[in-house]
Amino acid sequence: QVKLEESGGGLVQAGGSLRLSCVASGQFFIFNSFSSYAMGWFRQAPGKEREFVAAISTGGNSRYYANSVEGRFTISRDNAENTVFLQMNTLKPEDTAVYYCAADRSARALRDGPKDAFWGQGTQVSVSS
């Protein structure tokens, strides 16, 4: 059993900030260390395909960002708490989407198109103009 649970979404005005969290739990992460998985964030806006937002390597040394969020969003992780975060600053209406957490074997795989990732259920982020 794998469970990725996102939280922290909500409604915010343009220019505001939100911090998303994703906690990994379940029997799978008892036998497979959270720290051995790269983590990422994706988002899907209404009528659009899901797109990559950010990814972080197992130890946190490598981070990748979509061009649209570079400089505004920061991904981080706390392996002791099985948690990955996405700090979102200077939010824009076009950031409105359901944000999903994902776990895969490498941050590059998350960035380039995950095929065997685990996924959370998503959290809604809405940015008003």
N, C-alpha and C positions, 0 to 999 in steps of 0.2 A: 504494500500500500504506500502510495506517494501522495503527499498533500502539500501543496503550495498555496498559502492563503495570503492574499493581498489586502491591504487596508490603507487608509489615509486619503482616499479620494474624496471629492466634494465639489462644491461650487465656489468659485473664487473670481474676483474681478481681474481684468487684464492688468498686468504688472505685478500681481500678487504672487505668492509662493505656496507650495504644498510639498509635503514630504510623504512619499509612499513607502510602505514597508511590505516585505514579503517574508513570511516565516515558513520554513520547511519542516515538515514533521511526517510522522508515519513510520511504519515498521521498516520501510526501505532505508530510511536514514539512520536507523539503528545499526544496520549491518553495512551501510555504505556511507562513509563520512561525508557530511555536507561540504567540508573543506576540499574534497576531491572533485567537486563540481563547479564549473563556471556558471555564473548567473547572469541573467539578462532581463531587460524590460522591452516590451513591444507594446504597440497600441493599434487600435482599430477605430477609425471614425466611421460614422454612418455612411453606408454606400461605398466605402473604400476598403481596400485590402489591408490586412494586418501588415504593419511595418516595424522594422527594427528601430529601437530608440537608443539603447545603451547595453553594454556588456562588460563584465569584469571577470578577470581570471581567478583561478582558485585561491591564490594568495593575495590577490588584489593589486598585483604589480602592473598588470596590463589592463587598460580600459579603452573601450571603443565607443564612439558616439556617432549618431546620425548627424549629418551636416545641419539639419534643421534645429537641433537642440544644443549643438556644440557651444560651450561658453555660458549656457543658461542652466543646464542640467548637470548633476553630478551623481554618479553611481558609486556606492560604497557597500561594504559587507562587514558583518561581525560573525566570524566563524564560531565563536564560542556560544552565540545565541541562535545559530542557524538562520540568520536573517540577512537580507539584502535590502538596501535602501535606494530610493531615487529622490534626491533633492531637486525640486523644480522651482526655479526662480524666473522672474520676468515673464510670467506666463502670458500667452497670447490666445486669442479665440481659436486659432487654428490648432492649438494643442488639445482642444476638446476631443476626447476619445475614451474608450475603455482601455485601461492599461493592464497588461498581462505580465506576470512574472514567469520566467522560464529557467530551467536548469538543463545543462548539457555538459558534455565532456570537455569542451574548450570554448573560450570566448570567441575565437575566430569562427567556429561553427555557428555560434549564435549570430554573429555579425553577418555571415555569408549565406545563412539560410539553414536553420536547424532542421534536421530530419528525424532525430530520435529524442527530441527534448521532452521533458516533463513540463506541464503547463498548469498555471493557476486558473481560477475562475474569472478573474478580472475585477477591477474597481473603476468606477466611473469618475472621470475628471471633466468638469465643465468650466469653461472660462468665458465670462461675459464681457462684452465690450463696453 
